[in-house]
């Protein structure tokens, strides 16, 4: 791909920023990634990613894209001991009170690195690029514009140290990937532009996590256990294997159902959520860490695609554009997909880049947002408007999940949509609807037969 500029600056070295740097390295002579934190050489958590200690899931579509951008990336993860879930029988997944079919069949492979391990390996790939520089311990403090303010000319930075001084990095393009807490909402007004409309869905969810080592053979076959929240019990349990023969256990709860920080109460919170063999496995496990806590008040979407005015030479991506309830494990994959959108947008040059990028990036965001917000609004405990369309979709998804308990085709469809491999519209195909109807009719007949036999026995 031809070079379209001399210098691009990426603010933030998390997943979105690293993938953006990889894409920009093809079309800019030099790319600088500015990161406030120190960047560890090993697979270690860092201050700027406080949620990194909790369980993360790289969705199948995210894994595909990373392997496309960094050829051989997934094989490299496996070589470092990252487990791979290749069979549906290795996944115990309960959604809204329905345990999905666990029959044995091959599905999309699920790669299971911890967040620090995944980020470290992406960072290593980016560091190896000859025209990319990672600058750590450096904070971006504001934008620089040309005199007419129609275009961003660079960014003001402060390098940390005994005598920090402000300097300017000039750039043809600045990409803000500083995450949910980034400053773009105040930087834009400072240079004469309106910030985007912000959409919020309060969830008031709390996560608590411990790392552990489970004895070999303590679990039947599971590599991942997901017990999602359901109406009347807005609590969740997520257990997953990761590298170094470790497991990560995260408990979550909405509102008044939040998990405790005390180790003993931690297990008591988990006990009623899982089958006895899973509880026994975590009860007798070797715990490797303290309890880590993370609170997430609301899913937030900033509609940059709706702005009529936006300066040239500036983009926003990742959580700085949209951050989802982490329970749905979409954040990393959506950030990676935005990197793919950036690559495809730049293929046509940098004319009207922001308008074209924001419009295209809104498509994968829309899908993930609808899935996450729809899932949260299926819980009466989550406050928010529920238009008729949302109520209809949630009612249908509930029936699909009920039928999927014994239908591997419906289970596969649901997981592929949740993994962002297929669009949600595929769940509304006539062939899928027929299976949903047939599955619920069978359930109704089974319940009727059981009720009749019970009544006859009692008589």
C-alpha positions in Angstrom: 0.0 0.0 0.0 1.4 3.4 -0.9 2.4 5.9 1.8 0.0 8.8 2.3 1.8 10.7 5.1 5.0 11.2 7.0 3.9 10.7 10.6 0.9 9.3 12.5 0.6 9.4 16.3 -1.5 6.9 18.3 -2.5 7.9 21.8 -2.8 4.7 23.9 -1.1 1.3 23.7 -4.0 -0.9 24.6 -5.6 -3.3 22.0 -7.2 -0.6 19.9 -4.1 1.6 19.8 -1.8 -1.3 19.0 -4.0 -2.6 16.1 -4.3 1.0 14.8 -0.5 1.3 14.9 -0.2 -1.9 12.9 -2.6 -0.6 10.2 -1.1 2.9 10.1 2.4 1.4 9.6 1.4 0.4 6.1 0.5 3.9 5.0 2.6 6.3 7.1 6.4 6.6 7.0 6.6 6.7 10.8 4.1 5.8 13.6 4.5 6.9 17.2 2.5 5.2 19.9 2.2 7.4 23.1 1.4 5.6 26.3 1.1 7.0 29.8 2.0 3.7 31.5 5.2 1.8 31.5 4.9 -1.1 29.1 6.0 -4.4 30.7 8.1 -6.9 28.7 6.3 -9.8 30.3 2.6 -10.7 30.5 1.8 -8.4 33.4 -1.1 -6.2 34.2 -0.6 -2.4 34.2 -2.2 0.5 35.8 -3.9 1.9 32.7 -5.9 -1.4 32.2 -7.3 -2.0 35.7 -9.8 -4.5 34.2 -6.9 -6.5 32.8 -6.8 -8.8 35.8 -10.3 -9.9 35.2 -11.4 -12.6 32.8 -11.3 -11.6 29.1 -12.5 -13.5 26.1 -11.1 -13.0 22.6 -14.2 -13.6 20.5 -13.7 -15.8 17.4 -14.0 -12.9 15.0 -11.4 -10.9 16.9 -9.0 -13.9 16.7 -9.5 -14.1 12.9 -8.7 -10.5 12.4 -5.6 -10.5 14.6 -4.3 -13.5 12.6 -5.0 -11.6 9.4 -3.1 -8.4 10.6 -0.3 -10.4 12.2 0.2 -13.6 10.2 0.9 -16.6 12.4 -0.3 -14.8 15.5 -2.6 -17.5 16.7 0.0 -20.2 16.3 2.3 -18.1 18.3 -0.2 -17.9 21.1 -0.7 -21.6 21.1 3.1 -22.1 21.2 3.2 -20.1 24.5 0.7 -22.5 26.2 -2.6 -20.7 25.5 -5.4 -23.2 25.6 -7.7 -23.6 22.6 -11.3 -24.6 22.9 -12.1 -26.6 19.7 -15.2 -28.6 20.7 -18.5 -27.3 21.9 -18.5 -29.9 24.7 -15.7 -27.9 26.3 -18.0 -24.9 26.8 -20.7 -24.8 29.5 -22.7 -21.8 28.6 -25.9 -20.8 30.4 -27.7 -17.7 29.1 -30.9 -16.3 30.8 -31.3 -19.5 32.7 -30.9 -21.8 29.6 -27.9 -24.2 29.4 -27.0 -24.4 25.8 -26.5 -27.8 24.1 -23.1 -29.4 25.1 -23.1 -32.1 22.5 -19.6 -32.8 21.0 -19.0 -31.1 17.7 -16.3 -28.8 16.4 -17.1 -25.1 16.3 -15.1 -22.0 15.8 -11.9 -22.4 17.9 -11.7 -20.3 21.0 -8.3 -19.0 22.0 -8.0 -18.2 25.7 -5.1 -16.0 26.7 -5.3 -13.7 29.7 -5.7 -10.1 28.8 -2.1 -9.2 29.8 -0.7 -12.2 27.8 -2.7 -11.3 24.7 -1.8 -7.6 24.9 1.9 -8.4 25.4 2.0 -10.6 22.3 0.2 -7.9 20.2 2.7 -5.4 21.6 5.6 -7.6 20.7 4.3 -7.8 17.1 4.0 -4.0 16.9 7.4 -3.4 18.5 8.9 -5.5 15.7 7.6 -3.2 13.0 10.5 -1.1 11.8 8.6 2.2 11.4 6.7 2.1 14.7 8.0 3.6 17.9 6.4 2.9 21.3 6.9 5.8 23.7 6.0 5.0 27.3 5.7 7.1 30.5 4.4 9.9 28.3 1.0 11.6 28.6 -1.0 13.5 25.9 -2.4 16.7 27.3 -4.0 18.4 24.3 -4.3 18.8 20.5 -2.4 21.2 18.3 -4.3 22.7 15.3 -3.4 24.9 12.3 -4.5 28.5 12.5 -7.9 27.9 10.9 -8.6 25.0 13.3 -9.8 22.9 10.4 -7.1 20.4 10.8 -5.2 18.8 13.7 -1.5 19.3 13.3 -0.2 17.2 16.2 -0.5 16.6 19.9 1.0 18.2 23.1 2.7 15.6 25.3 4.5 15.6 28.7 7.2 13.0 29.3 7.2 11.8 32.9 10.3 12.3 34.9 12.0 14.4 37.5 11.5 17.6 35.5 8.6 16.9 33.1 8.4 19.4 30.2 5.7 19.9 27.5 6.6 19.3 23.9 4.7 19.0 20.6 4.6 16.0 18.3 3.6 17.1 14.8 1.6 14.6 12.8 -0.5 14.1 9.7 -2.9 12.1 11.8 -3.6 11.7 15.5 -5.6 8.7 16.6 -7.2 8.7 20.1 -7.2 5.2 21.6 -7.0 6.3 25.2 -10.1 4.4 26.3 -13.2 5.2 28.2 -11.6 7.8 30.3 -9.9 9.7 27.4 -10.1 13.5 27.2 -11.5 13.9 23.6 -14.9 15.1 25.0 -13.1 18.2 26.4 -10.4 18.5 23.8 -12.9 19.0 21.0 -14.6 22.0 22.5 -11.2 23.5 23.3 -10.4 23.7 19.6 -13.9 24.9 18.6 -15.8 21.6 17.8 -18.9 20.1 19.5 -18.4 16.7 21.2 -20.5 13.8 20.0 -23.9 12.9 21.5 -23.3 10.4 24.3 -25.7 7.4 24.9 -25.6 5.7 28.3 -27.2 2.5 29.6 -26.6 2.3 33.4 -25.9 -1.2 34.5 -24.2 -0.7 37.9 -22.3 -4.0 37.7 -19.4 -5.1 39.9 -16.8 -7.8 39.1 -14.6 -9.6 41.5 -11.8 -12.0 40.3 -9.3 -14.4 41.6 -6.6 -16.4 39.7 -6.3 -20.1 40.6 -4.9 -23.4 39.7 -7.4 -26.3 39.4 -6.3 -29.8 40.0 -6.1 -32.0 36.8 -9.2 -34.0 36.3 -11.3 -31.9 38.7 -13.6 -30.7 35.9 -15.4 -33.1 33.5 -14.3 -31.5 30.2 -15.0 -27.8 30.6 -12.4 -25.3 29.5 -14.8 -22.4 29.9 -17.8 -22.0 32.1 -20.2 -19.1 31.6 -23.3 -18.8 33.8 -25.0 -15.6 32.8 -27.4 -13.4 34.7 -31.1 -14.1 34.4 -34.2 -12.2 35.5 -34.6 -12.5 39.2 -31.0 -13.5 39.6 -28.8 -10.9 38.0 -25.5 -12.6 38.9 -22.9 -14.2 36.7 -20.1 -16.7 37.0 -17.3 -17.0 34.4 -14.4 -19.5 34.7 -11.8 -19.9 32.0 -8.5 -21.7 31.5 -5.6 -19.6 30.3 -1.8 -19.9 29.8 0.6 -21.4 32.4 -2.0 -23.9 33.6 -3.9 -21.1 35.3 -7.6 -20.3 35.5 -9.4 -17.0 36.0 -12.6 -16.9 38.0 -14.8 -13.8 37.8 -18.0 -13.3 39.6 -20.3 -10.4 38.7 -23.6 -8.9 39.9 -25.9 -6.1 39.0 -27.2 -3.5 41.4 -27.9 -4.9 44.9 -26.6 -8.3 43.8 -23.0 -7.4 43.7 -20.4 -10.0 44.7 -18.4 -9.7 47.9 -14.7 -8.9 48.4 -14.2 -11.4 51.3 -12.6 -14.7 50.2 -15.0 -16.9 52.1 -18.1 -15.0 50.9 -16.6 -15.1 47.4 -17.2 -18.9 47.4 -20.6 -18.6 49.0 -21.6 -16.2 46.2 -20.5 -18.8 43.6 -22.0 -21.9 45.2 -25.7 -21.6 44.0 -24.7 -20.6 40.5 -22.9 -23.7 39.4 -23.2 -27.5 39.4 -21.6 -29.3 42.4 -18.6 -30.7 40.4 -17.6 -27.1 39.3 -18.0 -25.7 42.8 -15.9 -28.6 44.2 -13.2 -27.8 41.6 -12.9 -24.1 42.6 -13.4 -24.9 46.3 -10.4 -27.1 46.4 -8.3 -25.1 43.9 -5.0 -23.4 44.7 -5.6 -19.7 44.8 -2.8 -17.7 43.2 -4.0 -14.1 43.8 -5.9 -11.8 46.0 -9.4 -10.7 45.0 -9.5 -8.0 42.3 -12.4 -5.7 42.1 -13.8 -3.6 39.2 -17.0 -1.6 39.0 -18.6 -0.7 35.7 -21.4 1.9 36.0 -22.7 2.2 32.5 -22.2 1.2 28.9 -21.4 4.4 26.9 -21.5 5.1 23.2 -20.3 8.3 21.6 -21.9 8.9 18.3 -19.0 10.4 16.3 -20.7 9.2 13.1 -23.5 11.8 13.7 -21.2 14.8 13.9 -21.5 17.4 11.1 -18.2 19.0 11.8 -14.9 17.3 12.8 -11.3 18.3 12.2 -9.2 16.7 9.6 -6.2 14.8 10.9 -8.0 13.3 13.9 -9.7 9.9 14.6 -11.1 8.2 17.7 -11.5 4.5 18.2 -11.8 1.7 20.7 -13.4 2.4 24.1 -13.0 6.1 23.5 -15.8 5.7 21.0 -17.9 3.0 22.7 -17.4 0.9 25.8 -19.7 -2.1 26.5 -20.7 -3.9 29.7 -17.7 -6.3 29.9 -19.9 -9.2 30.8 -20.4 -9.7 27.0 -16.7 -9.9 26.2 -17.0 -7.6 23.2 -14.6 -4.8 23.9 -11.3 -6.2 22.5 -12.9 -7.7 19.4 -14.8 -4.5 18.5 -11.6 -2.5 18.9 -9.8 -5.0 16.6 -12.7 -4.7 14.1 -12.3 -1.0 14.1 -8.7 -1.5 13.2 -9.8 -3.5 10.2 -12.3 -0.7 9.3 -9.4 1.8 9.5 -7.3 -0.3 7.1 -10.1 -0.5 4.6 -10.9 3.2 4.9 -7.3 4.2 4.4 -7.1 2.1 1.2 -9.0 4.9 -0.5 -6.7 7.6 0.8 -7.2 10.2 3.6 -9.7 12.4 2.0 -12.7 12.9 4.4 -11.1 10.2 6.4 -13.0 10.9 9.7 -16.4 10.9 8.1 -15.8 7.7 6.2 -14.1 5.9 9.1 -16.8 6.9 11.7 -19.6 5.8 9.3 -18.0 2.5 8.6 -16.9 1.8 12.2 -20.5 2.4 13.4 -21.6 -0.9 11.7 -19.7 -3.3 14.0 -20.4 -1.1 16.9 -24.1 -1.2 16.2 -24.1 -5.0 16.2 -22.2 -5.3 19.5 -24.2 -2.5 21.1 -27.5 -4.1 20.2 -26.4 -7.4 21.6 -25.1 -6.0 24.8 -27.9 -3.5 25.5 -30.5 -6.0 24.5 -29.0 -8.5 26.9 -28.9 -6.0 29.8 -32.5 -4.9 29.1 -33.7 -8.5 29.3 -33.0 -8.1 33.0 -35.8 -6.3 34.9 -33.1 -5.2 37.4 -31.5 -2.9 34.7 -33.2 0.4 34.4 -33.8 1.8 30.9 -36.4 2.3 28.2 -37.7 -0.8 26.5 -39.3 0.0 23.1 -41.6 -2.5 21.6 -38.8 -3.7 19.2 -36.5 -4.5 22.1 -39.2 -6.4 24.0 -40.1 -8.4 20.9 -36.4 -9.3 20.2 -35.8 -10.3 23.8 -38.9 -12.5 23.9 -37.8 -14.2 20.7 -34.2 -14.7 21.9 -35.6 -16.2 25.1 -37.5 -18.8 23.1 -34.4 -19.4 20.9 -32.3 -20.1 24.0 -34.9 -22.4 25.4 -34.9 -24.4 22.2 -31.1 -24.4 22.0 -30.9 -26.4 25.2 -31.3 -29.5 23.0 -30.5 -28.2 19.5 -26.8 -27.9 18.5 -27.7 -26.0 15.4 -29.4 -23.3 17.3 -26.6 -23.3 19.9 -24.0 -22.9 17.1 -26.0 -20.1 15.5 -26.3 -18.2 18.8 -22.6 -18.6 19.6 -21.5 -17.5 16.2 -23.7 -14.3 16.4 -22.3 -13.7 20.0 -18.8 -14.3 18.7 -19.4 -11.6 16.0 -18.8 -14.1 13.2 -22.4 -13.9 11.9 -24.8 -10.9 11.9 -27.8 -11.0 14.3 -30.1 -11.1 11.3 -29.2 -14.7 10.8 -31.1 -15.6 13.9 -34.3 -14.5 12.1 -33.8 -16.7 9.0 -36.9 -18.9 8.3 -34.9 -22.1 8.9 -33.9 -20.8 12.4 -37.3 -19.6 13.3 -38.8 -23.0 12.3 -36.3 -24.7 14.7 -37.1 -22.3 17.5 -40.9 -23.0 17.1 -40.3 -26.8 16.9 -38.0 -26.8 19.9 -40.5 -24.9 22.1 -43.3 -27.2 21.0 -41.3 -30.2 22.1 -40.5 -28.5 25.4 -44.2 -27.8 25.9 -45.2 -31.4 25.1 -42.4 -32.7 27.4 -43.6 -30.6 30.3 -47.2 -31.6 29.7 -46.3 -35.3 29.7 -44.2 -34.9 32.9 -47.1 -33.0 34.6 -49.6 -35.6 33.5 -47.5 -38.6 34.7 -46.9 -36.8 38.0 -50.6 -36.2 38.5 -51.4 -39.9 37.6 -48.8 -41.1 40.1 -50.2 -38.9 42.8 -53.7 -40.1 42.1 
